[in-house]
Amino acid sequence: MSRFQSFASQQPAMAKTGSTGAGPADSPVFSRVLRNFHVRSAERDKLRRDVINSPMNRAGGALCALSVLLGTAGPAHAQDEAAEPASIESEVPAEKEGLKQHATFANDYPVRFARRPLVLDEGMVRADARLTVAGVFGPGTFSSLDIGGAVSPIENLEVGLSTELTGAVPAPGGIGLISVIFSPKASYGDIPIYARYQYAQSETALAAVDLVLVLPSNTDFSVTAGLPLRILELFGLFTMDMNINIRYRNGDKYAAFIPNPSKNTADFTFSGASVTNITDNGYIEIGGGVGLVNVGGGAGAKNVVELPFFLGGGYTYKGRVLADIFAQFGWQPLMIANGPANVDTFNVGKTWYVTVGATVHTKALFGKHRP
């Protein structure tokens, strides 16, 4: 008999025994295993409840919930934070830019007199005229009409036949491209020719060099070299103009007061002014200086010290052209020291002057700034 046949013959007996006898479920071993299973299931259920209800588990659940909330709110909050600095950064430069903005003419040429560069922009042209009335050492008064002009042929260079250089102390009347002296004796005035080069420029200061020739028609030939410096609106209030000049004169400034005047003299002068723009269009100025003049002059008039002084102001009109209308009053000089014996220290009744005038600036007519 094979093993398969032996196994098959035993199956009915096993089935019968399982249906009518005690069977495995009624055995003590099976009962003990089942009881241990129920006990362990109850212990597992209790342990699960304890874990769920434990404080640590509750805290962990709260942390998980909080992390979910933060996870959803975080991106929106991050976007707000990212957008907020951007908006601040976009506003701050606008405010700073607004603080620096001033009225301008063509190619950002300043309307404010206190912020003007020392030279015209390339291609700009300026025309000027002034009427001067002044005291004299003698009877009558001095009066003249002076007309001049200037142009900037290249960047940072200005040339002209005029005395109306930016930042310069007012020149005496009777000097201009067209200069007519009405009194005390009718005649023509001298003709000035100048060139100015602005070699340094920043947000706060400007520096240049001058060369001026005066072709004589009424006085003496002279050559002047100067170093003008302009410091723009200190503390946002006023501009400082300073000039150091050395002049050679083919003659003697005090020739009328001494018997033997010299034929060649020199002047060393320092002058300055403060300019304040009350508005973009209106300005006032005050200035003066000190000079050692007539160095090498005739006996009795050598190394004379002069102190000029002036007050002034003006109004700027902006339209198709930029026009300054101005007036100045002062003394040239207010005080004289070490002068000729017949000249007093203060001669306010003889050295005063009043000037009214106007300058007109065009936009660039040529060059890279031409509109």
C-alpha positions as CSV (number, residue, x, y, z in Angstrom):
1,M,0.0,0.0,0.0
2,S,1.3,3.4,-0.9
3,R,1.6,6.3,1.5
4,F,-1.2,8.2,-0.3
5,Q,-3.6,5.3,0.1
6,S,-2.7,4.9,3.8
7,F,-3.4,8.6,4.4
8,A,-6.8,8.5,2.5
9,S,-8.0,5.5,4.5
10,Q,-7.5,7.4,7.7
11,Q,-9.5,10.6,6.7
12,P,-13.0,9.3,7.5
13,A,-12.0,8.3,11.0
14,M,-10.4,11.7,11.7
15,A,-13.5,13.5,10.4
16,K,-15.8,11.3,12.5
17,T,-13.7,11.8,15.6
18,G,-13.8,15.6,15.1
19,S,-17.6,15.7,14.8
20,T,-18.6,13.5,17.8
21,G,-15.6,13.6,20.2
22,A,-14.2,16.3,22.4
23,G,-11.9,17.7,19.6
24,P,-9.0,20.2,19.8
25,A,-11.3,23.1,20.9
26,D,-12.2,21.4,24.1
27,S,-8.7,20.4,25.0
28,P,-7.0,22.2,28.0
29,V,-4.1,23.3,25.8
30,F,-6.3,25.1,23.3
31,S,-8.3,26.8,26.1
32,R,-5.1,28.1,27.7
33,V,-3.8,29.5,24.3
34,L,-7.2,31.2,23.6
35,R,-7.2,32.8,27.1
36,N,-3.7,34.1,26.7
37,F,-4.7,35.6,23.4
38,H,-7.7,37.5,24.9
39,V,-5.5,38.7,27.8
40,R,-2.8,40.0,25.4
41,S,-5.5,41.7,23.2
42,A,-6.9,43.5,26.3
43,E,-3.4,44.6,27.3
44,R,-2.8,45.9,23.8
45,D,-6.0,47.9,23.8
46,K,-5.2,49.4,27.2
47,L,-1.7,50.3,26.1
48,R,-3.1,52.0,23.0
49,R,-5.6,54.1,25.0
50,D,-2.8,55.1,27.5
51,V,-0.6,56.2,24.6
52,I,-3.3,58.2,22.9
53,N,-4.4,59.9,26.2
54,S,-0.8,60.5,27.4
55,P,0.3,64.3,27.8
56,M,3.3,63.8,25.5
57,N,1.1,62.4,22.8
58,R,-1.3,65.3,23.1
59,A,1.5,67.8,23.0
60,G,2.9,66.1,19.9
61,G,-0.5,66.3,18.3
62,A,-0.8,70.0,19.1
63,L,2.7,70.5,17.6
64,C,1.7,68.6,14.5
65,A,-1.5,70.7,14.1
66,L,0.5,73.9,14.6
67,S,3.1,72.9,12.1
68,V,0.3,72.3,9.6
69,L,-1.2,75.8,10.2
70,L,2.2,77.4,9.9
71,G,3.0,75.5,6.8
72,T,-0.1,76.9,5.1
73,A,0.2,80.4,6.5
74,G,4.0,80.6,6.1
75,P,4.2,81.1,2.3
76,A,1.7,83.9,2.4
77,H,3.5,85.5,5.3
78,A,6.8,85.1,3.5
79,Q,5.3,86.7,0.4
80,D,4.1,89.7,2.5
81,E,7.6,90.0,4.1
82,A,9.2,89.8,0.7
83,A,6.9,92.4,-0.8
84,E,7.1,94.8,2.2
85,P,10.9,95.5,1.9
86,A,10.5,95.9,-1.9
87,S,7.8,98.5,-1.4
88,I,10.0,100.3,1.2
89,E,13.0,100.2,-1.1
90,S,10.9,101.5,-3.9
91,E,9.7,104.4,-1.8
92,V,12.9,105.5,-0.1
93,P,14.8,106.3,-3.4
94,A,11.8,108.2,-4.6
95,E,11.9,110.3,-1.4
96,K,15.7,110.9,-1.6
97,E,15.4,111.7,-5.3
98,G,12.7,114.2,-4.4
99,L,14.9,115.9,-1.9
100,K,17.6,116.3,-4.6
101,Q,15.4,117.6,-7.3
102,H,15.7,121.3,-8.3
103,A,14.2,123.3,-11.2
104,T,16.3,122.9,-14.3
105,F,16.6,124.4,-17.8
106,A,17.8,122.6,-20.9
107,N,20.0,119.5,-20.3
108,D,19.5,119.9,-16.5
109,Y,21.2,123.3,-16.4
110,P,20.2,124.6,-13.0
111,V,17.6,127.4,-12.7
112,R,18.9,128.1,-9.2
113,F,21.6,130.7,-9.4
114,A,23.4,129.1,-6.4
115,R,23.7,125.8,-8.2
116,R,25.1,127.0,-11.5
117,P,28.3,125.5,-12.8
118,L,31.3,127.8,-13.4
119,V,30.9,127.4,-17.2
120,L,28.0,127.1,-19.6
121,D,27.0,123.7,-20.9
122,E,28.5,122.9,-24.3
123,G,26.6,124.7,-27.1
124,M,24.9,127.2,-24.8
125,V,25.2,131.0,-25.5
126,R,24.8,133.8,-23.0
127,A,24.2,137.5,-23.7
128,D,24.4,140.2,-21.0
129,A,23.9,143.9,-20.5
130,R,24.3,146.1,-17.5
131,L,23.9,149.8,-16.6
132,T,26.3,151.2,-14.0
133,V,26.1,154.5,-12.1
134,A,29.0,155.2,-9.6
135,G,30.8,157.9,-7.7
136,V,34.1,159.3,-8.8
137,F,37.1,161.2,-7.3
138,G,36.0,164.5,-8.7
139,P,32.9,166.3,-9.8
140,G,29.9,164.5,-11.3
141,T,29.2,160.7,-11.5
142,F,30.2,157.8,-13.6
143,S,27.7,156.1,-15.9
144,S,28.1,153.4,-18.5
145,L,26.3,150.8,-20.5
146,D,28.2,147.5,-21.1
147,I,27.0,144.7,-23.4
148,G,28.8,141.4,-23.7
149,G,28.4,137.7,-24.3
150,A,29.9,134.2,-24.0
151,V,29.6,130.7,-25.5
152,S,30.8,127.2,-24.6
153,P,32.4,125.7,-27.8
154,I,33.3,122.4,-26.1
155,E,32.5,120.7,-22.8
156,N,33.8,122.5,-19.7
157,L,35.2,125.5,-21.7
158,E,33.6,128.9,-21.8
159,V,35.0,131.9,-23.8
160,G,33.5,135.3,-24.1
161,L,33.8,139.1,-24.2
162,S,32.1,140.0,-21.0
163,T,32.6,140.5,-17.2
164,E,29.6,138.5,-16.1
165,L,31.4,135.3,-15.1
166,T,29.6,133.0,-12.7
167,G,31.0,133.4,-9.2
168,A,33.0,136.5,-9.9
169,V,32.9,139.7,-7.8
170,P,31.3,142.5,-9.9
171,A,33.7,144.3,-12.2
172,P,33.8,148.0,-12.6
173,G,31.6,149.6,-15.2
174,G,33.1,150.6,-18.5
175,I,34.2,147.1,-19.6
176,G,32.4,145.1,-22.3
177,L,32.3,144.0,-25.9
178,I,30.2,147.1,-26.5
179,S,30.9,149.6,-23.7
180,V,29.7,153.2,-23.8
181,I,30.7,155.6,-21.1
182,F,28.2,158.5,-20.8
183,S,29.8,160.5,-17.9
184,P,31.7,162.2,-16.5
185,K,33.3,162.2,-20.0
186,A,31.8,160.5,-23.0
187,S,34.0,157.7,-24.4
188,Y,34.2,154.0,-25.2
189,G,35.1,151.5,-22.6
190,D,37.7,148.7,-22.6
191,I,37.1,145.3,-24.2
192,P,37.6,142.1,-22.1
193,I,38.4,138.7,-23.7
194,Y,38.3,135.7,-21.4
195,A,38.5,131.9,-21.3
196,R,37.5,129.7,-18.4
197,Y,38.1,126.0,-18.1
198,Q,36.3,124.0,-15.4
199,Y,38.7,121.2,-14.6
200,A,37.0,119.6,-11.5
201,Q,33.3,119.0,-10.7
202,S,31.5,117.1,-8.0
203,E,28.1,117.1,-6.2
204,T,29.5,119.7,-3.7
205,A,32.2,121.7,-5.4
206,L,33.4,123.1,-8.7
207,A,36.9,124.4,-9.7
208,A,38.1,126.2,-12.8
209,V,41.0,128.3,-14.1
210,D,40.6,131.8,-15.8
211,L,42.6,133.8,-18.2
212,V,41.4,137.4,-18.9
213,L,42.8,140.0,-21.3
214,V,41.6,143.6,-21.2
215,L,42.2,145.5,-24.4
216,P,42.5,149.2,-23.5
217,S,40.3,151.9,-24.9
218,N,39.9,154.0,-21.8
219,T,42.4,152.6,-19.2
220,D,45.4,150.2,-19.3
221,F,46.1,146.8,-20.9
222,S,46.0,144.0,-18.3
223,V,46.3,140.2,-18.1
224,T,44.6,138.3,-15.2
225,A,45.0,134.7,-14.2
226,G,42.5,133.4,-11.7
227,L,41.4,130.3,-9.8
228,P,37.7,130.3,-9.1
229,L,36.2,127.8,-6.7
230,R,32.5,127.3,-6.0
231,I,31.1,125.2,-3.1
232,L,27.5,124.4,-3.7
233,E,24.8,125.1,-1.1
234,L,26.6,124.4,2.2
235,F,24.1,122.8,4.7
236,G,21.5,123.3,2.0
237,L,21.6,127.0,2.6
238,F,24.2,129.0,0.7
239,T,26.9,128.7,-1.9
240,M,30.4,130.0,-1.4
241,D,32.3,131.6,-4.3
242,M,36.0,132.2,-4.0
243,N,38.5,133.7,-6.4
244,I,42.3,134.0,-6.3
245,N,43.6,136.4,-9.0
246,I,47.0,137.7,-10.1
247,R,46.9,140.6,-12.5
248,Y,49.6,142.3,-14.5
249,R,48.8,145.9,-15.5
250,N,50.7,147.9,-18.1
251,G,50.3,151.1,-16.1
252,D,49.7,152.5,-12.6
253,K,46.3,152.2,-11.0
254,Y,46.9,155.4,-8.9
255,A,48.6,157.3,-11.6
256,A,46.1,160.2,-11.1
257,F,47.2,160.7,-7.5
258,I,51.1,160.6,-7.7
259,P,53.6,162.6,-9.7
260,N,55.6,159.7,-11.0
261,P,53.4,156.7,-11.8
262,S,54.9,153.3,-12.7
263,K,54.5,151.7,-16.1
264,N,54.2,148.1,-14.9
265,T,52.4,147.0,-11.7
266,A,50.8,143.8,-10.3
267,D,47.7,143.0,-8.2
268,F,47.1,140.1,-5.9
269,T,43.5,139.7,-4.8
270,F,41.3,137.3,-3.0
271,S,37.5,137.7,-3.3
272,G,34.5,135.8,-2.2
273,A,30.7,135.9,-2.0
274,S,27.8,134.0,-0.4
275,V,24.8,133.3,-2.6
276,T,21.5,132.1,-1.2
277,N,18.5,131.0,-3.3
278,I,15.3,132.0,-1.3
279,T,13.3,130.1,-4.0
280,D,14.4,128.4,-7.2
281,N,14.0,131.7,-9.0
282,G,15.0,134.4,-6.4
283,Y,18.4,134.8,-4.9
284,I,20.5,137.2,-2.8
285,E,24.2,137.6,-2.5
286,I,26.8,139.4,-0.3
287,G,30.5,139.5,-1.0
288,G,33.8,141.3,-0.7
289,G,37.5,140.5,-0.5
290,V,41.0,141.9,0.1
291,G,43.7,142.9,-2.4
292,L,47.3,143.9,-2.4
293,V,47.3,146.2,-5.5
294,N,49.7,148.4,-7.4
295,V,52.7,146.3,-6.3
296,G,55.7,148.0,-7.9
297,G,53.7,151.3,-8.3
298,G,55.1,154.8,-8.2
299,A,56.4,156.4,-5.0
300,G,53.6,157.1,-2.6
301,A,51.2,154.4,-4.0
302,K,53.0,151.1,-3.6
303,N,51.5,148.0,-2.2
304,V,48.1,149.5,-1.5
305,V,45.5,147.4,0.4
306,E,41.9,147.5,-0.9
307,L,38.8,145.9,0.6
308,P,35.7,145.9,-1.7
309,F,32.2,145.0,-0.6
310,F,28.8,144.5,-2.3
311,L,25.2,143.4,-1.8
312,G,23.0,142.1,-4.6
313,G,20.1,139.9,-5.6
314,G,18.1,138.8,-8.6
315,Y,15.3,136.9,-10.2
316,T,15.5,134.1,-12.7
317,Y,12.9,133.7,-15.4
318,K,12.6,130.3,-17.1
319,G,10.9,130.0,-20.5
320,R,12.2,129.4,-23.9
321,V,15.4,131.1,-22.6
322,L,16.8,131.4,-19.1
323,A,17.1,135.0,-18.0
324,D,18.5,136.6,-14.8
325,I,17.5,140.1,-13.9
326,F,19.8,141.4,-11.1
327,A,20.9,144.5,-9.1
328,Q,24.0,145.2,-7.1
329,F,25.2,147.9,-4.8
330,G,28.6,148.3,-3.2
331,W,31.9,150.0,-3.0
332,Q,35.0,149.5,-5.1
333,P,36.8,149.6,-2.7
334,L,35.1,150.3,0.7
335,M,38.4,150.7,2.4
336,I,41.9,151.8,1.2
337,A,45.0,151.3,3.4
338,N,48.6,152.5,2.6
339,G,47.2,154.6,-0.3
340,P,48.4,157.9,-1.6
341,A,48.5,160.8,0.9
342,N,45.6,162.6,-0.7
343,V,43.3,159.5,-0.6
344,D,41.3,158.8,2.6
345,T,40.9,155.3,4.2
346,F,37.1,155.4,3.7
347,N,35.8,157.1,0.6
348,V,32.2,155.9,0.6
349,G,31.0,159.0,-1.2
350,K,33.4,158.4,-4.1
351,T,33.8,154.7,-4.5
352,W,30.1,153.6,-4.4
353,Y,28.3,152.0,-7.4
354,V,24.9,150.7,-8.4
355,T,24.4,148.2,-11.2
356,V,21.3,146.8,-12.8
357,G,21.4,144.3,-15.6
358,A,20.3,141.1,-17.2
359,T,21.7,137.9,-18.7
360,V,20.0,135.7,-21.2
361,H,20.9,132.0,-21.6
362,T,19.9,130.0,-24.6
363,K,19.6,126.2,-24.9
364,A,22.4,124.4,-26.5
365,L,22.6,125.5,-30.2
366,F,25.1,122.9,-31.2
367,G,27.0,120.0,-29.7
368,K,25.9,116.9,-27.9
369,H,23.4,118.8,-25.7
370,R,21.5,120.2,-28.6
371,P,17.7,119.3,-28.2
